[in-house]
Amino acid sequence: MKKYDRFIVCSSGRTGSTLLCSLLESTGAVTLFQTDLGHYEPLQNNRSPAPLLAALQSPREKPLGFKVHYGHLKELVQSKRADSRLTSVQEAFRFFSENAGIILVLRRDKVRQAVSFARAKETTEWLNTSGRAPKKKASSIKKEDIFRDITMLRREEANWKKILKADGRNYLEVYFEDLVSDREREVGRVLDFLSVPRDGLVRMTTALQKQSDEQKEALVREYIRLERNRVAYWLFCLYCSRHENPCYQIWQRARHCFKSLPGINFFFSPRMKKGGNAEGERPSATVDFDWEFYVREYPDLIKAGINTREKAWKHYLTHGKKEGRRINY
């Protein structure tokens, strides 16, 4: 296995990369650069990243680690603070990661990751090293915010893998859930990947405290509930659209119940039938509308002179639907 004298910890927001770096440094087997790319002072002052690269490439007794968030790398390229070689995120990554071991930190539970990310942005509390419980603040996070962050985090993860695959890089994946459940095993995997001997390692410790609280868990539960409602809603629509009789009638009656679900309007309202209007109704009387059943079921319609398919359909659209009258196809 190749021995690396430096390594890059690649991640997105709230994947546990800071926890991993803290645990790695506490073993005494590696050295971590003092900050990540997004908070490196020379780059914040619009200076070239060359000093950073020189620091990373300087010879050391222990492997030197450096943390890179995808968003920080993208921001560096877009801000044009770097030299002309950094024309894209992939080129910027190559610039920093040449001959370095790559550790990609991921998180399986994207809902909790997005909620944690949104909450950290809202409170500006990205780390908790005080040992005190997180401050309880009223949250204004909406379901749309969580949905948007999930999409963004999934895109960043896919982009990381795309960059590494395009370069043919060998990398190690570390998942947040595995790191939390068994720290020694996951840190050991990283050290083995870097070909760092484990003899004489100091017991792992970290000053980082858990930031999850009841507010975050409540947001997670609410989002999952709405997501399940959305899935059930769309499956029901799909089933009804494929089975016109009798499921379309069931859809007509249940549609208003589904609309009353909290937050359901955030998820797009589907059209029930192709060629139908926004309400899911057919625009005109169709050959499969059983108008005879309709007038036979309601004798007052015959007395009112409704004796054709077109008249029966028009009556249903204008009056029958509001009155809750049954129809058949």
C-alpha positions in Angstrom: 0.0 0.0 0.0 1.3 3.4 -1.0 2.6 5.6 1.9 1.4 9.2 1.8 3.2 12.1 3.3 0.2 14.3 3.1 -3.6 13.8 2.7 -6.7 15.8 1.8 -10.0 15.3 3.7 -12.7 16.1 1.2 -16.3 16.8 2.4 -19.5 18.8 2.2 -21.2 20.6 5.0 -22.1 18.6 8.2 -20.5 15.3 7.2 -18.4 15.0 10.3 -15.1 16.0 8.6 -14.1 18.2 11.5 -14.7 15.3 14.0 -12.6 13.0 11.9 -9.7 15.5 11.7 -9.9 16.1 15.4 -9.8 12.4 16.2 -6.9 11.9 13.7 -4.8 14.7 15.2 -5.5 13.4 18.8 -3.8 10.1 18.0 -0.5 11.9 17.4 0.2 10.0 14.2 -0.6 12.8 11.8 -0.5 16.6 11.7 -3.5 18.7 10.6 -3.1 22.0 8.9 -4.2 24.8 11.2 -7.4 25.6 9.2 -9.4 24.5 6.2 -9.4 26.1 2.8 -12.4 28.4 3.5 -10.7 30.1 6.5 -7.1 30.2 5.2 -6.2 33.9 5.8 -4.0 34.5 2.7 -6.9 33.4 0.5 -9.4 35.5 2.4 -7.1 38.5 1.7 -7.2 37.9 -2.0 -3.7 36.5 -2.2 -2.3 33.6 -4.2 -2.7 30.0 -2.8 0.9 29.3 -3.6 2.1 29.8 0.1 -0.6 27.2 1.1 0.7 24.8 -1.5 4.3 25.3 -0.3 3.3 24.7 3.3 1.5 21.5 2.3 4.5 20.2 0.3 7.1 21.0 2.9 8.8 17.8 4.3 7.5 16.7 7.7 8.0 13.7 10.0 4.3 12.9 10.1 1.7 13.0 7.3 0.2 16.4 7.0 -3.6 16.6 6.6 -5.7 19.4 5.1 -9.5 19.7 5.0 -11.4 20.9 1.9 -15.1 21.6 1.6 -16.5 21.5 -1.9 -18.2 24.8 -1.4 -15.0 26.5 -0.3 -13.2 25.1 -3.4 -16.0 26.3 -5.7 -15.9 29.8 -4.0 -12.2 30.0 -4.5 -12.5 29.4 -8.2 -15.5 31.7 -8.7 -14.0 34.6 -6.7 -11.0 34.6 -9.1 -8.7 35.1 -6.1 -6.3 32.4 -7.3 -3.9 32.3 -10.2 -4.8 31.4 -13.8 -4.3 27.7 -13.3 -7.4 27.4 -11.2 -9.9 27.6 -14.0 -12.4 25.0 -12.5 -13.1 23.1 -9.3 -11.4 20.1 -10.8 -8.3 22.0 -11.7 -8.2 23.7 -8.2 -8.5 20.3 -6.6 -5.6 18.9 -8.7 -3.6 21.9 -7.7 -3.9 21.1 -4.0 -4.1 17.3 -4.0 -1.1 16.3 -6.2 0.5 13.1 -4.7 -1.8 13.3 -1.7 -4.0 10.6 -0.2 -7.7 11.4 -0.5 -10.3 10.7 2.2 -13.9 11.4 1.2 -16.2 12.0 4.2 -19.9 11.3 3.5 -23.2 11.0 5.3 -25.9 8.6 4.5 -28.8 10.4 6.2 -29.2 13.4 3.9 -32.3 14.7 5.8 -30.4 15.1 9.1 -27.4 16.4 7.3 -29.5 19.1 5.6 -31.3 20.0 8.8 -28.0 20.3 10.6 -26.6 22.4 7.8 -29.7 24.7 7.7 -29.6 25.1 11.5 -25.9 25.9 11.6 -26.4 28.6 8.9 -29.3 30.0 10.9 -27.5 30.1 14.3 -23.9 30.5 12.9 -22.9 27.9 15.4 -20.9 25.4 13.4 -18.9 23.9 16.3 -19.6 23.2 19.9 -16.4 22.9 22.0 -17.7 24.6 25.2 -19.3 21.4 26.6 -22.6 23.2 27.1 -25.8 22.2 25.5 -26.7 24.1 22.3 -28.7 27.3 22.9 -32.4 27.0 22.3 -33.4 29.4 19.7 -36.7 29.5 17.7 -36.1 28.2 14.3 -37.5 29.8 11.1 -36.3 26.9 8.8 -38.9 25.9 6.2 -39.4 22.6 4.5 -38.3 24.3 1.2 -35.0 25.2 2.9 -34.4 21.6 3.8 -35.4 20.3 0.4 -33.0 22.9 -1.3 -30.1 21.9 1.0 -30.6 18.2 0.4 -30.4 18.8 -3.3 -27.3 20.9 -2.9 -25.5 18.4 -0.6 -26.3 15.5 -2.9 -25.0 17.5 -5.9 -21.8 18.3 -4.0 -21.3 14.6 -3.1 -21.8 13.6 -6.7 -19.4 16.2 -7.9 -16.7 15.0 -5.5 -17.0 11.5 -6.8 -17.1 12.7 -10.4 -13.8 14.7 -9.9 -12.1 11.7 -8.2 -13.3 9.3 -10.9 -12.2 11.6 -13.7 -8.7 11.8 -12.3 -8.6 8.0 -11.6 -7.7 8.7 -7.9 -7.7 6.1 -5.3 -9.6 7.3 -2.3 -11.1 6.1 1.0 -14.8 6.7 1.9 -15.6 7.4 5.5 -19.3 7.7 6.6 -20.4 9.9 9.5 -22.7 7.2 10.8 -19.8 4.7 11.0 -17.5 7.2 12.6 -20.0 8.0 15.3 -20.8 4.3 16.0 -17.1 3.1 16.1 -14.5 5.8 16.2 -11.5 3.5 16.7 -12.3 1.3 13.7 -12.9 4.2 11.3 -9.8 6.1 12.4 -7.8 2.9 12.1 -9.1 2.5 8.5 -7.8 6.0 7.7 -4.4 5.3 9.3 -4.1 2.1 7.4 -5.0 3.8 4.1 -2.2 6.4 4.8 0.2 3.5 5.8 0.7 5.0 9.2 1.8 2.5 11.9 -0.5 2.3 14.9 2.2 1.5 17.4 2.4 4.0 20.3 -0.8 5.9 19.3 -2.3 8.1 21.9 -5.9 7.4 22.9 -8.3 9.4 20.7 -10.1 12.3 22.3 -12.0 15.4 21.0 -13.3 18.6 22.4 -16.2 18.6 20.0 -19.6 18.1 21.5 -22.8 16.8 19.9 -24.9 19.6 18.5 -28.1 17.7 17.8 -31.1 18.9 19.9 -34.8 18.4 20.1 -35.5 21.2 17.6 -33.4 19.5 14.9 -35.1 16.2 15.6 -38.5 17.8 15.3 -37.6 19.3 12.0 -36.3 15.9 10.8 -39.5 14.1 11.8 -41.7 16.7 10.2 -39.9 16.6 6.9 -39.9 12.8 6.8 -43.6 12.9 7.5 -44.3 15.3 4.7 -42.0 13.3 2.4 -44.0 10.2 3.0 -47.2 12.0 2.4 -45.8 13.3 -0.9 -44.7 9.8 -2.0 -48.1 8.3 -1.1 -49.8 11.2 -2.9 -47.9 10.6 -6.1 -48.3 6.9 -6.0 -52.1 7.3 -5.6 -52.1 9.7 -8.6 -50.2 7.3 -10.7 -52.4 4.4 -9.9 -55.6 6.4 -10.6 -54.2 7.6 -13.9 -53.6 4.0 -15.0 -56.9 2.6 -13.8 -59.7 4.9 -14.9 -62.6 2.8 -13.5 -63.3 3.0 -10.6 -60.1 4.6 -9.2 -60.6 7.9 -10.9 -63.8 8.3 -8.9 -61.9 7.5 -5.7 -59.3 10.1 -6.8 -62.0 12.7 -7.3 -63.3 12.2 -3.8 -60.0 11.9 -2.0 -58.3 14.8 -3.8 -59.5 17.4 -1.4 -58.3 15.3 1.6 -54.8 15.1 0.2 -54.8 18.8 -0.4 -55.5 19.4 3.2 -52.3 17.7 4.4 -49.9 20.3 5.9 -47.2 21.4 3.5 -48.5 19.4 0.6 -48.8 22.5 -1.5 -45.0 22.8 -1.4 -44.8 19.7 -3.5 -46.1 20.2 -7.0 -49.7 19.5 -7.7 -49.9 16.9 -10.5 -52.4 16.9 -13.3 -54.5 13.9 -12.9 -55.3 13.3 -16.6 -53.4 14.3 -19.7 -55.3 17.0 -21.4 -57.1 17.9 -18.2 -57.3 21.2 -16.5 -55.5 22.2 -13.3 -58.3 20.6 -11.3 -57.7 17.2 -13.0 -61.1 17.3 -14.8 -61.5 16.4 -18.4 -62.2 19.4 -20.6 -65.3 18.0 -22.3 -67.6 15.1 -22.3 -65.8 11.9 -23.4 -67.1 8.6 -24.8 -66.5 6.8 -21.5 -68.6 9.1 -19.4 -71.7 7.1 -18.4 -74.2 9.9 -18.7 -77.1 7.4 -18.6 -76.0 6.3 -15.2 -75.8 9.9 -14.1 -79.4 10.8 -15.1 -80.7 7.5 -13.9 -79.1 8.0 -10.5 -80.7 11.4 -10.2 -84.3 11.5 -11.7 -84.5 15.3 -11.2 -82.1 15.7 -14.0 -84.5 14.1 -16.5 -87.3 16.4 -15.3 -84.9 19.3 -15.9 -84.6 18.3 -19.5 -81.0 16.8 -19.3 -81.2 14.0 -21.8 -77.9 14.0 -23.6 -74.3 13.2 -22.8 -73.2 16.9 -23.3 -76.0 18.3 -21.1 -75.3 15.7 -18.4 -71.5 16.5 -18.5 -72.1 20.2 -18.4 -74.5 19.8 -15.4 -71.9 17.8 -13.5 -69.1 20.3 -14.0 -71.3 23.3 -13.1 -73.5 21.9 -10.3 -73.1 18.1 -9.7 -69.6 18.2 -8.6 -70.3 20.9 -6.0 -73.4 19.0 -4.8 -71.3 15.8 -4.4 -73.2 13.8 -7.0 -71.7 10.5 -8.1 -70.5 9.8 -11.7 -69.3 6.7 -13.5 -67.0 6.1 -16.5 
